[in-house]
């Protein structure tokens, strides 16, 4: 088994994931909230707009789970 560079790969994966989560939560949610607050939606569009932050957070959790599964599948 060649484990050369395995630690560096794990560190790069974790750092990349942390940066992605910070960007998604720290930038995307405030921008989305501001844009949605300035609009007047009705019906189904209003329902989606009200739950958009929840959808983004679920997407971030799926991203974290996907990266974790991908990282585990690459181990030998």
Residue pairs with C-beta under 8 A, 6 or more apart in sequence:
1 76
9 74
10 71
13 67
13 71
16 67
17 63
17 64
17 67
20 63
21 60
21 63
21 64
24 56
24 59
24 60
24 63
25 57
25 60
28 56
29 53
29 56
29 57
32 52
32 53
32 56
33 53
36 49
36 50
36 52
39 49
41 48
41 49
